Amino acid sequence: YTKLFREERERPVLVVVDLRSTMHFATQGCFKSVNASRAAALIAWAAHHRGDRLGGLIFGDTTHRELKPRLGRQAALRFVHELVAHPDWHQDDATANAVDPFTQAMSSLRRVARPGSLVVVISDFQGFTRGGQAYLSSVARHNEVLAVFINAPLERDLPPPGRYRLVAPDDELAIDTYAAAARRDYHNAFEQRKTELDAFCQRYGIHLMPMSTD
């Protein structure tokens, strides 16, 4: 007689995608939001092919969408459709919420994540406050969590010494990058934020994967 063991299937997989205004930015490659969405779509189809139940949270500055875990190809198609159709892709002027959108998303995640789930959070983690950290650490106690840290080259280092013009839909400004001290402080500020996120993830057993737009 031969005993065959099949690995556990239909595991809930929750993919959390950040589409806030800070994600609609890049200077090389593609926008952080585009990179995050591509990664989310790949994970969604991988979950489907593994026979897992796919759900997630898609949030921006104004709109928050929750998708309950479901099985099958339709679940992956539904997730990708909700990702593409999310209103915050076209939100030029975000209305300030009473509660920070990231913290609100982490609160919802703690509510919907069932023990034993795989949770993937794809974000630039800007505004990752103590409240958001408390919610995510609570999720990590009973679930496997992967944090995909999206960033762009300009967030890590200022461009070479010179004067540059930055243009937004309703504003314009010039920056001067000649000062070596300013370039160093700018780089150190990013490294500190990255180090703090890394320390948080190590403390709660969260897998951290950096991903750049380039």
ROSE-4610 file (N, C-alpha, C; in Angstrom, 1 decimal, always signed):
// ROSE-4610
residu = [Y/Y/Y/T/T/T/K/K/K/L/L/L/F/F/F/R/R/R/E/E/E/E/E/E/R/R/R/E/E/E/R/R/R/P/P/P/V/V/V/L/L/L/V/V/V/V/V/V/V/V/V/D/D/D/L/L/L/R/R/R/S/S/S/T/T/T/M/M/M/H/H/H/F/F/F/A/A/A/T/T/T/Q/Q/Q/G/G/G/C/C/C/F/F/F/K/K/K/S/S/S/V/V/V/N/N/N/A/A/A/S/S/S/R/R/R/A/A/A/A/A/A/A/A/A/L/L/L/I/I/I/A/A/A/W/W/W/A/A/A/A/A/A/H/H/H/H/H/H/R/R/R/G/G/G/D/D/D/R/R/R/L/L/L/G/G/G/G/G/G/L/L/L/I/I/I/F/F/F/G/G/G/D/D/D/T/T/T/T/T/T/H/H/H/R/R/R/E/E/E/L/L/L/K/K/K/P/P/P/R/R/R/L/L/L/G/G/G/R/R/R/Q/Q/Q/A/A/A/A/A/A/L/L/L/R/R/R/F/F/F/V/V/V/H/H/H/E/E/E/L/L/L/V/V/V/A/A/A/H/H/H/P/P/P/D/D/D/W/W/W/H/H/H/Q/Q/Q/D/D/D/D/D/D/A/A/A/T/T/T/A/A/A/N/N/N/A/A/A/V/V/V/D/D/D/P/P/P/F/F/F/T/T/T/Q/Q/Q/A/A/A/M/M/M/S/S/S/S/S/S/L/L/L/R/R/R/R/R/R/V/V/V/A/A/A/R/R/R/P/P/P/G/G/G/S/S/S/L/L/L/V/V/V/V/V/V/V/V/V/I/I/I/S/S/S/D/D/D/F/F/F/Q/Q/Q/G/G/G/F/F/F/T/T/T/R/R/R/G/G/G/G/G/G/Q/Q/Q/A/A/A/Y/Y/Y/L/L/L/S/S/S/S/S/S/V/V/V/A/A/A/R/R/R/H/H/H/N/N/N/E/E/E/V/V/V/L/L/L/A/A/A/V/V/V/F/F/F/I/I/I/N/N/N/A/A/A/P/P/P/L/L/L/E/E/E/R/R/R/D/D/D/L/L/L/P/P/P/P/P/P/P/P/P/G/G/G/R/R/R/Y/Y/Y/R/R/R/L/L/L/V/V/V/A/A/A/P/P/P/D/D/D/D/D/D/E/E/E/L/L/L/A/A/A/I/I/I/D/D/D/T/T/T/Y/Y/Y/A/A/A/A/A/A/A/A/A/A/A/A/R/R/R/R/R/R/D/D/D/Y/Y/Y/H/H/H/N/N/N/A/A/A/F/F/F/E/E/E/Q/Q/Q/R/R/R/K/K/K/T/T/T/E/E/E/L/L/L/D/D/D/A/A/A/F/F/F/C/C/C/Q/Q/Q/R/R/R/Y/Y/Y/G/G/G/I/I/I/H/H/H/L/L/L/M/M/M/P/P/P/M/M/M/S/S/S/T/T/T/D/D/D]
num = [1/1/1/2/2/2/3/3/3/4/4/4/5/5/5/6/6/6/7/7/7/8/8/8/9/9/9/10/10/10/11/11/11/12/12/12/13/13/13/14/14/14/15/15/15/16/16/16/17/17/17/18/18/18/19/19/19/20/20/20/21/21/21/22/22/22/23/23/23/24/24/24/25/25/25/26/26/26/27/27/27/28/28/28/29/29/29/30/30/30/31/31/31/32/32/32/33/33/33/34/34/34/35/35/35/36/36/36/37/37/37/38/38/38/39/39/39/40/40/40/41/41/41/42/42/42/43/43/43/44/44/44/45/45/45/46/46/46/47/47/47/48/48/48/49/49/49/50/50/50/51/51/51/52/52/52/53/53/53/54/54/54/55/55/55/56/56/56/57/57/57/58/58/58/59/59/59/60/60/60/61/61/61/62/62/62/63/63/63/64/64/64/65/65/65/66/66/66/67/67/67/68/68/68/69/69/69/70/70/70/71/71/71/72/72/72/73/73/73/74/74/74/75/75/75/76/76/76/77/77/77/78/78/78/79/79/79/80/80/80/81/81/81/82/82/82/83/83/83/84/84/84/85/85/85/86/86/86/87/87/87/88/88/88/89/89/89/90/90/90/91/91/91/92/92/92/93/93/93/94/94/94/95/95/95/96/96/96/97/97/97/98/98/98/99/99/99/100/100/100/101/101/101/102/102/102/103/103/103/104/104/104/105/105/105/106/106/106/107/107/107/108/108/108/109/109/109/110/110/110/111/111/111/112/112/112/113/113/113/114/114/114/115/115/115/116/116/116/117/117/117/118/118/118/119/119/119/120/120/120/121/121/121/122/122/122/123/123/123/124/124/124/125/125/125/126/126/126/127/127/127/128/128/128/129/129/129/130/130/130/131/131/131/132/132/132/133/133/133/134/134/134/135/135/135/136/136/136/137/137/137/138/138/138/139/139/139/140/140/140/141/141/141/142/142/142/143/143/143/144/144/144/145/145/145/146/146/146/147/147/147/148/148/148/149/149/149/150/150/150/151/151/151/152/152/152/153/153/153/154/154/154/155/155/155/156/156/156/157/157/157/158/158/158/159/159/159/160/160/160/161/161/161/162/162/162/163/163/163/164/164/164/165/165/165/166/166/166/167/167/167/168/168/168/169/169/169/170/170/170/171/171/171/172/172/172/173/173/173/174/174/174/175/175/175/176/176/176/177/177/177/178/178/178/179/179/179/180/180/180/181/181/181/182/182/182/183/183/183/184/184/184/185/185/185/186/186/186/187/187/187/188/188/188/189/189/189/190/190/190/191/191/191/192/192/192/193/193/193/194/194/194/195/195/195/196/196/196/197/197/197/198/198/198/199/199/199/200/200/200/201/201/201/202/202/202/203/203/203/204/204/204/205/205/205/206/206/206/207/207/207/208/208/208/209/209/209/210/210/210/211/211/211/212/212/212/213/213/213/214/214/214]
x = [+0.8/+0.0/+0.9/+0.4/+1.2/+0.2/+0.7/-0.1/+0.4/-0.6/-0.3/-0.8/+0.0/-0.4/-0.4/-1.5/-1.6/-1.5/-0.7/-0.6/-1.9/-2.1/-3.3/-3.6/-4.8/-5.2/-6.4/-6.8/-7.8/-7.5/-6.2/-5.8/-6.2/-6.8/-7.1/-5.9/-5.9/-4.8/-5.4/-4.9/-5.4/-4.4/-4.7/-3.7/-4.2/-3.3/-3.7/-2.9/-3.6/-2.9/-3.1/-2.1/-2.1/-2.2/-3.3/-3.4/-3.5/-2.9/-3.0/-2.2/-2.3/-1.7/-0.2/+0.4/+1.9/+2.4/+1.4/+1.8/+1.8/+1.1/+1.1/+2.3/+3.5/+4.7/+5.8/+6.7/+7.9/+8.7/+10.0/+10.8/+11.5/+11.6/+12.2/+11.3/+11.2/+10.4/+8.9/+8.1/+6.7/+6.3/+5.0/+4.5/+4.6/+4.7/+4.7/+3.3/+2.3/+0.9/+0.8/+1.5/+1.5/+2.3/+3.4/+4.3/+3.5/+2.9/+2.1/+1.0/+0.3/-0.8/-0.4/+0.7/+1.3/+1.6/+2.3/+2.7/+1.4/+0.4/-0.8/-1.5/-1.5/-2.2/-1.4/-0.1/+0.7/+0.4/+0.3/+0.0/-1.4/-2.3/-3.7/-3.8/-3.1/-3.1/-2.4/-1.3/-0.5/-1.4/-2.2/-3.1/-4.1/-4.7/-5.6/-5.1/-3.9/-3.2/-2.9/-2.7/-2.4/-3.7/-4.8/-6.1/-6.4/-5.9/-6.2/-7.4/-7.9/-9.1/-8.5/-8.9/-8.3/-9.3/-8.7/-9.5/-8.5/-9.0/-8.1/-8.7/-7.9/-8.3/-7.6/-8.3/-7.7/-8.1/-7.2/-7.5/-6.7/-7.4/-6.7/-7.0/-6.9/-7.2/-8.7/-9.5/-11.0/-11.8/-11.3/-12.2/-11.5/-12.3/-11.8/-12.6/-12.0/-12.8/-12.3/-13.2/-12.9/-13.5/-12.7/-13.1/-12.9/-14.0/-13.9/-13.2/-12.5/-11.8/-12.7/-12.4/-13.2/-12.3/-12.9/-12.1/-12.4/-11.3/-11.5/-11.0/-11.1/-10.6/-11.4/-12.7/-13.5/-13.0/-12.5/-11.9/-10.8/-9.9/-8.7/-9.2/-10.1/-10.6/-11.3/-12.1/-12.8/-11.8/-10.7/-9.7/-9.0/-8.6/-7.9/-8.9/-10.2/-11.2/-11.3/-11.4/-11.6/-10.3/-9.2/-7.9/-7.9/-8.3/-8.3/-9.3/-10.5/-11.6/-11.6/-10.6/-10.7/-10.7/-11.5/-11.7/-10.4/-9.5/-8.4/-7.3/-7.5/-6.6/-6.8/-8.0/-8.4/-8.7/-8.2/-8.5/-7.4/-7.7/-6.7/-6.5/-7.7/-7.7/-8.3/-7.5/-8.1/-8.6/-9.8/-10.4/-9.9/-9.5/-8.9/-9.9/-9.5/-10.4/-10.1/-11.1/-10.9/-9.8/-9.9/-8.9/-8.0/-6.7/-5.7/-6.0/-6.0/-6.4/-5.6/-4.3/-3.5/-3.9/-4.0/-4.4/-5.8/-6.7/-8.0/-8.0/-7.1/-6.9/-6.4/-5.4/-4.9/-5.9/-6.8/-7.8/-8.8/-9.2/-10.1/-9.4/-8.1/-7.4/-7.4/-7.2/-7.3/-8.7/-9.7/-11.1/-11.4/-10.8/-11.2/-10.2/-9.0/-8.0/-8.3/-8.5/-8.7/-7.4/-7.2/-6.0/-5.6/-4.3/-3.8/-3.8/-4.1/-4.2/-2.7/-2.6/-1.4/-1.8/-1.1/-1.5/-0.3/-0.6/+0.5/+0.1/+0.9/+0.6/+1.6/+1.1/+1.9/+1.7/+2.8/+2.6/+4.0/+4.0/+5.2/+5.4/+4.4/+4.4/+4.7/+4.4/+4.4/+3.2/+3.5/+2.4/+2.1/+3.1/+2.9/+3.0/+1.8/+1.8/+1.8/+1.9/+1.8/+0.5/-0.6/-1.9/-1.9/-1.3/-1.2/-0.3/+0.8/+1.7/+1.0/+0.2/-0.5/-1.4/-2.2/-3.1/-2.4/-1.3/-0.6/+0.1/+0.7/+1.4/+0.4/-0.8/-1.9/-2.2/-2.3/-2.5/-1.4/-0.2/+1.0/+1.1/+0.4/+0.5/-0.1/-1.1/-1.9/-1.9/-1.1/-1.0/+0.4/+0.6/+1.9/+1.8/+2.7/+2.5/+3.8/+3.5/+4.6/+4.4/+5.4/+5.3/+6.1/+5.5/+6.3/+6.4/+7.7/+8.0/+8.3/+7.3/+7.5/+8.2/+9.2/+9.9/+10.4/+10.8/+11.3/+12.7/+13.5/+14.9/+15.0/+14.1/+14.1/+13.8/+13.1/+12.9/+14.1/+15.0/+16.2/+17.3/+17.5/+18.5/+18.0/+18.5/+18.2/+19.0/+18.5/+19.2/+20.6/+21.5/+22.8/+22.7/+23.7/+23.7/+23.2/+22.2/+21.6/+20.3/+19.6/+18.3/+17.2/+16.1/+15.1/+13.7/+12.9/+11.5/+10.6/+9.7/+8.7/+7.3/+6.5/+5.2/+4.2/+3.1/+1.9/+0.7/-0.4/-1.6/-1.9/-1.7/-2.1/-1.0/+0.3/+1.4/+2.7/+3.7/+5.0/+6.0/+7.2/+8.3/+9.6/+10.6/+12.0/+12.8/+13.7/+14.5/+16.0/+16.8/+18.3/+19.0/+19.7/+20.4/+21.9/+22.4/+23.8/+24.4/+23.7/+24.2/+24.4/+25.7/+26.0/+25.3/+25.2/+24.6/+23.1/+22.5/+21.0/+20.8/+21.7/+21.6/+21.8/+22.8/+23.1/+21.9/+21.4/+20.2/+19.0/+18.8/+17.7/+17.8/+19.0/+19.3/+19.2/+19.7/+19.6/+18.2/+17.3/+15.9/+15.2/+15.5/+15.0/+15.5/+16.8/+17.4/+16.9/+16.6/+16.0/+14.6/+13.8/+12.5/+12.5/+13.4/+13.6/+14.1/+15.0/+15.5/+14.4/+13.6/+12.5/+11.5/+11.2/+10.3/+10.9/+12.1/+12.8/+12.8/+13.1/+13.1/+11.7/+10.7/+9.3/+9.0/+9.3/+9.0/+9.8/+11.0/+11.8/+11.2/+10.7/+10.1/+8.9/+8.1/+6.8/+6.8/+8.0/+8.1/+7.5/+7.5/+6.9/+8.0/+7.7/+8.7/+8.7/+9.9/+10.0/+10.7/+10.0/+10.6/+10.6/+11.8/+11.8/+11.6/+10.9/+10.6/+10.7/+11.6/+11.8/+11.1/+10.7/+10.0/+10.9/+12.2/+13.1/+13.6]
y = [-1.2/+0.0/+1.2/+2.3/+3.5/+4.6/+5.4/+6.5/+7.8/+8.5/+9.8/+10.9/+11.9/+13.1/+14.3/+15.1/+16.3/+17.5/+18.5/+19.7/+20.4/+21.1/+21.8/+22.8/+22.9/+23.8/+24.7/+25.6/+26.5/+27.4/+27.7/+28.6/+30.0/+30.8/+32.2/+33.0/+33.7/+34.6/+36.0/+37.0/+38.3/+39.3/+39.9/+40.9/+42.3/+43.1/+44.4/+45.4/+46.2/+47.1/+48.6/+49.3/+50.7/+51.6/+52.4/+53.2/+54.7/+55.0/+56.4/+57.3/+58.6/+59.6/+59.4/+59.0/+58.9/+57.7/+56.8/+55.7/+56.1/+57.2/+57.6/+58.5/+57.9/+58.7/+57.8/+58.3/+57.7/+58.6/+58.4/+59.2/+58.2/+56.9/+55.9/+54.7/+54.0/+52.8/+53.1/+52.7/+53.0/+53.5/+54.0/+54.5/+53.4/+53.8/+52.8/+52.1/+52.8/+52.2/+51.1/+51.4/+50.4/+49.2/+49.4/+48.3/+47.4/+48.1/+47.4/+46.6/+47.1/+46.5/+45.2/+45.4/+44.2/+43.1/+43.4/+42.4/+41.8/+42.6/+42.0/+41.1/+41.5/+40.6/+39.3/+39.3/+38.1/+37.2/+37.8/+37.0/+36.4/+37.2/+36.7/+35.5/+35.5/+34.3/+33.2/+33.4/+32.4/+31.7/+32.5/+31.9/+31.0/+31.5/+30.7/+29.3/+29.4/+28.1/+27.2/+27.7/+26.8/+26.3/+26.7/+26.3/+27.0/+28.2/+28.9/+29.8/+30.3/+31.3/+32.7/+33.5/+34.8/+35.9/+36.8/+38.0/+39.2/+40.3/+41.4/+42.7/+43.7/+45.0/+45.9/+46.8/+47.8/+49.2/+50.0/+51.3/+52.4/+53.6/+54.8/+55.9/+57.2/+58.3/+58.4/+58.0/+58.2/+57.0/+55.9/+54.7/+53.4/+52.6/+51.4/+50.2/+49.2/+48.1/+46.8/+46.0/+44.7/+43.6/+42.6/+41.4/+40.2/+39.5/+38.3/+37.2/+36.3/+35.2/+34.3/+34.0/+33.1/+32.2/+31.1/+30.1/+30.2/+29.9/+29.8/+31.0/+30.7/+31.7/+33.1/+33.0/+34.2/+35.1/+34.5/+35.3/+36.2/+35.6/+36.3/+37.4/+37.1/+38.1/+39.2/+38.9/+39.9/+40.8/+40.2/+41.0/+42.0/+41.5/+42.4/+43.5/+43.1/+44.1/+45.2/+44.8/+45.8/+46.7/+46.1/+46.9/+47.9/+47.5/+48.4/+49.5/+49.1/+50.1/+51.0/+50.9/+51.6/+53.1/+53.9/+55.3/+56.1/+55.7/+56.5/+56.5/+55.8/+55.9/+57.3/+57.9/+59.1/+60.2/+60.1/+61.1/+62.1/+63.3/+64.4/+65.1/+65.3/+66.1/+65.3/+64.5/+63.6/+64.4/+64.0/+64.6/+64.0/+64.8/+64.3/+63.6/+62.4/+61.6/+61.8/+61.6/+61.8/+60.8/+59.6/+58.5/+58.3/+58.2/+58.0/+56.7/+56.8/+55.6/+54.4/+54.5/+53.4/+52.7/+53.5/+52.9/+52.3/+52.9/+52.4/+51.0/+50.9/+49.7/+48.6/+48.9/+47.9/+47.5/+48.4/+48.0/+47.1/+47.3/+46.4/+45.1/+45.1/+43.8/+43.0/+43.6/+42.8/+42.2/+42.9/+42.4/+41.2/+41.2/+40.2/+39.0/+39.2/+38.1/+37.0/+35.8/+34.6/+34.0/+33.4/+32.7/+31.7/+31.7/+30.7/+31.3/+32.5/+33.1/+33.6/+33.7/+34.4/+35.8/+36.8/+38.2/+38.9/+39.6/+40.3/+41.8/+42.6/+44.1/+44.8/+45.4/+46.0/+47.5/+48.3/+49.7/+50.3/+51.7/+52.4/+52.7/+52.3/+52.4/+53.8/+54.8/+56.2/+56.4/+57.1/+57.3/+56.0/+55.1/+53.9/+54.2/+54.7/+55.2/+54.0/+54.4/+53.4/+52.7/+53.4/+52.7/+51.6/+51.9/+51.0/+49.8/+50.1/+49.1/+48.1/+48.7/+47.8/+46.9/+47.3/+46.5/+45.4/+45.8/+44.8/+43.8/+44.2/+43.2/+42.2/+42.7/+41.8/+40.7/+41.2/+40.2/+39.2/+39.7/+38.8/+37.7/+37.9/+36.9/+35.6/+35.7/+34.5/+34.1/+34.9/+34.7/+34.9/+34.4/+34.6/+35.9/+36.9/+38.2/+38.5/+39.0/+39.5/+41.0/+41.8/+43.2/+43.5/+44.0/+44.4/+45.9/+46.4/+47.8/+48.4/+49.2/+49.8/+51.2/+51.4/+52.7/+53.1/+54.4/+54.9/+55.5/+55.5/+56.0/+57.4/+58.3/+59.6/+59.7/+58.7/+58.7/+58.3/+57.6/+57.1/+58.2/+58.8/+59.8/+61.0/+62.2/+63.3/+63.2/+63.9/+63.8/+64.5/+64.4/+65.0/+66.5/+67.1/+68.6/+69.4/+70.3/+71.1/+71.7/+72.3/+72.9/+72.2/+71.7/+70.9/+71.5/+71.4/+71.9/+70.7/+70.8/+69.8/+70.4/+69.6/+70.1/+69.1/+69.7/+68.9/+69.6/+68.9/+69.5/+70.9/+71.2/+72.6/+73.3/+72.9/+73.6/+73.3/+74.1/+74.0/+74.6/+73.9/+74.4/+74.0/+74.7/+74.4/+73.9/+72.9/+72.4/+72.6/+72.8/+73.0/+71.8/+71.0/+69.9/+70.0/+71.2/+71.4/+71.1/+71.3/+71.2/+69.7/+69.3/+67.9/+67.5/+68.4/+68.1/+67.8/+68.5/+68.3/+66.9/+66.6/+65.3/+64.2/+64.4/+63.3/+63.2/+64.3/+64.2/+63.6/+63.9/+63.3/+61.7/+61.3/+59.8/+59.2/+59.8/+59.3/+59.2/+60.1/+60.1/+58.8/+58.5/+57.3/+56.1/+56.0/+54.9/+54.6/+55.7/+55.6/+55.0/+55.4/+54.9/+53.4/+53.1/+51.7/+50.8/+51.3/+50.6/+50.4/+51.4/+51.2/+50.2/+50.2/+49.2/+47.8/+47.7/+46.4/+45.9/+46.8/+46.4/+45.9/+46.6/+46.3/+44.9/+44.6/+43.3/+42.2/+42.4/+41.4/+41.1/+42.1/+42.0/+41.1/+41.1/+40.4/+39.3/+38.9/+37.8/+38.0/+39.2/+39.6/+39.5/+38.9/+38.9/+40.2/+40.8/+42.1/+42.0/+42.5/+42.4/+43.8/+44.5/+45.8/+45.6/+46.6/+46.5/+47.9/+48.2/+49.5/+49.7/+50.9/+51.1/+50.9/+50.9/+50.7/+49.3]
z = [+0.0/+0.0/+0.0/-0.7/-0.8/-0.3/+0.7/+1.2/+0.5/-0.1/-0.8/+0.1/+0.3/+1.1/+0.1/+0.2/-0.7/+0.2/-0.2/+0.7/+0.8/+1.9/+2.2/+1.1/+0.6/-0.4/+0.1/-0.8/-0.5/+0.7/+0.9/+1.9/+1.5/+2.5/+2.2/+1.9/+0.8/+0.4/+0.3/+1.1/+1.1/+0.5/-0.6/-1.2/-0.9/-0.2/+0.1/-0.8/-1.6/-2.5/-2.2/-2.1/-1.8/-3.1/-3.2/-4.4/-4.0/-2.8/-2.4/-3.3/-3.1/-4.0/-4.0/-2.9/-2.8/-3.8/-4.1/-5.0/-6.5/-6.8/-8.2/-8.5/-8.4/-8.6/-9.0/-9.9/-10.2/-11.2/-11.2/-12.2/-13.2/-12.8/-13.7/-13.7/-14.8/-14.8/-15.0/-14.0/-14.0/-12.6/-12.6/-11.3/-10.2/-9.0/-7.9/-7.9/-8.2/-8.2/-9.3/-10.4/-11.6/-11.2/-10.6/-10.2/-9.1/-8.2/-7.1/-7.7/-8.7/-9.3/-10.1/-10.8/-11.5/-10.6/-9.5/-8.5/-7.9/-7.6/-7.1/-8.0/-9.3/-10.3/-10.4/-10.4/-10.5/-9.3/-8.1/-6.9/-7.0/-7.5/-7.6/-8.5/-9.6/-10.5/-9.9/-9.2/-8.6/-7.5/-6.8/-5.8/-6.4/-7.6/-8.3/-8.7/-9.3/-9.8/-8.7/-7.5/-6.3/-5.7/-6.2/-5.6/-4.3/-4.1/-2.9/-3.1/-2.0/-2.0/-2.0/-3.0/-3.1/-2.7/-1.9/-1.5/-1.4/-0.8/-0.6/-0.3/-0.1/+0.1/-0.9/-1.5/-2.4/-1.9/-1.5/-0.9/-1.5/-1.4/-1.8/-0.8/-1.3/-0.4/-0.1/-1.1/-1.0/-0.9/-1.5/-1.7/-1.1/-0.5/+0.2/-0.3/-0.9/-1.4/-0.7/-0.3/+0.4/-0.5/-0.7/-1.5/-0.6/-0.4/+0.5/-0.3/+0.4/-0.3/-1.0/-2.3/-3.1/-3.8/-4.3/-5.0/-6.5/-7.3/-8.8/-9.6/-10.9/-11.9/-11.7/-11.5/-11.4/-10.2/-9.2/-8.1/-8.5/-9.3/-9.8/-10.8/-11.7/-12.6/-11.9/-10.8/-10.1/-9.4/-8.8/-8.1/-9.1/-10.3/-11.3/-11.8/-12.0/-12.4/-11.4/-10.1/-9.0/-8.9/-9.2/-9.2/-10.3/-11.5/-12.6/-12.5/-12.0/-11.9/-10.7/-9.8/-8.6/-8.8/-8.2/-8.5/-8.2/-7.3/-7.0/-8.0/-9.1/-10.3/-10.9/-10.8/-11.4/-10.4/-9.2/-8.2/-8.2/-8.7/-8.8/-7.5/-6.8/-5.5/-4.5/-3.7/-2.7/-1.5/-1.1/+0.1/+1.4/+2.3/+3.5/+4.4/+4.8/+5.7/+7.1/+8.0/+9.4/+9.9/+9.3/+9.7/+8.5/+8.8/+7.8/+7.0/+5.6/+4.8/+5.1/+5.3/+5.6/+6.9/+7.9/+9.2/+9.1/+8.4/+8.2/+7.5/+6.5/+5.7/+6.6/+7.5/+8.4/+9.4/+9.8/+10.8/+10.1/+8.9/+8.1/+7.9/+7.6/+7.4/+8.7/+9.8/+11.1/+11.3/+10.8/+11.0/+10.0/+8.8/+7.8/+7.7/+8.2/+8.1/+9.1/+8.6/+9.4/+9.7/+10.9/+11.3/+10.2/+9.9/+8.9/+7.5/+7.3/+5.9/+5.5/+4.2/+3.7/+3.4/+3.9/+3.7/+3.0/+1.9/+1.2/+1.1/+1.7/+1.8/+0.8/-0.2/-1.3/-1.2/-0.7/-0.4/-0.3/-0.3/-0.1/+1.4/+2.2/+3.7/+4.2/+3.4/+3.9/+4.8/+5.9/+6.9/+7.7/+7.8/+8.6/+10.1/+10.6/+12.0/+13.0/+14.3/+15.4/+15.3/+15.0/+14.9/+13.8/+12.6/+11.5/+11.9/+12.6/+13.0/+14.0/+14.9/+15.9/+15.2/+14.2/+13.5/+12.7/+12.0/+11.2/+12.1/+13.2/+14.1/+14.6/+14.9/+15.4/+14.3/+13.0/+11.9/+11.8/+12.0/+11.9/+12.9/+14.1/+15.1/+14.7/+13.8/+13.5/+12.0/+11.2/+9.8/+9.2/+8.1/+7.4/+6.6/+6.8/+6.2/+5.4/+4.2/+3.3/+3.0/+3.3/+3.1/+1.9/+0.8/-0.4/-0.4/-0.2/+0.0/-1.3/-1.9/-3.2/-3.0/-3.8/-3.7/-5.1/-5.3/-6.5/-6.3/-7.4/-7.2/-6.6/-7.0/-6.5/-5.0/-4.5/-3.1/-2.3/-2.9/-2.2/-2.3/-3.5/-3.6/-4.5/-4.2/-5.0/-6.3/-7.4/-8.7/-8.5/-9.5/-9.5/-9.3/-8.8/-8.5/-9.6/-9.3/-10.4/-9.9/-10.8/-10.5/-11.3/-10.7/-11.4/-11.1/-12.1/-12.0/-11.8/-10.8/-10.5/-10.8/-11.5/-12.0/-11.5/-10.9/-10.5/-11.2/-11.2/-11.9/-11.4/-10.1/-9.6/-9.0/-9.2/-8.6/-9.3/-9.0/-9.7/-8.7/-8.6/-7.8/-8.4/-7.9/-8.3/-7.1/-7.3/-6.3/-6.7/-5.7/-5.9/-5.2/-5.9/-5.3/-5.3/-5.3/-5.3/-3.9/-2.8/-1.5/-1.1/-0.9/-0.5/+0.8/+1.7/+3.0/+2.8/+1.9/+1.7/+1.0/+0.1/-0.6/+0.4/+1.3/+2.3/+3.3/+3.7/+4.7/+4.0/+2.8/+2.0/+2.0/+1.6/+1.5/+2.9/+3.9/+5.3/+5.8/+5.4/+5.8/+5.2/+4.0/+3.4/+4.0/+4.3/+4.9/+6.3/+7.0/+8.3/+8.3/+7.3/+7.2/+6.8/+5.9/+5.5/+6.7/+7.5/+8.6/+9.6/+9.9/+10.8/+10.4/+9.1/+8.5/+8.7/+8.4/+8.5/+9.9/+10.9/+12.3/+12.7/+12.3/+12.6/+12.0/+10.8/+10.2/+10.9/+11.2/+11.9/+13.3/+14.0/+15.3/+15.3/+14.2/+14.2/+13.2/+12.7/+11.8/+10.4/+10.0/+8.7/+7.6/+6.5/+5.4/+4.7/+4.4/+3.8/+2.4/+1.4/+0.0/-0.6/-0.7/-1.4/-2.9/-3.5/-5.0/-5.5/-6.4/-7.0/-8.3/-8.7/-9.9/-11.1/-10.9/-12.1/-12.1]
